[in-house]
Amino acid sequence: MPSKIIAAAFGWKAAHDDDEDVLVVWHPKLHRHFTGADAWKRAVLLSVRAPTASNFPHTRKEPSR
């Protein structure tokens, strides 16, 4: 249940596919979807992942003198 609450806070939605009788968790802005029993968990893991290094400027430590 906590995964569902966290994912919903990040904007994930749920739907039920009647043709295949499966849960679909999708995000309207990311255009991603997950299916199955662990769909909420995978949505949370995608939402709270660490940002890539390319998004931040690299800062080096100054050498000690």
Secondary structure, DSSP 8 states (H G I E B T S, - for coil): -HHHHHHHHTT-EEEEETTTTEEEEEETTTTEEEESTTHHHHHHHHHT----GGGS---------
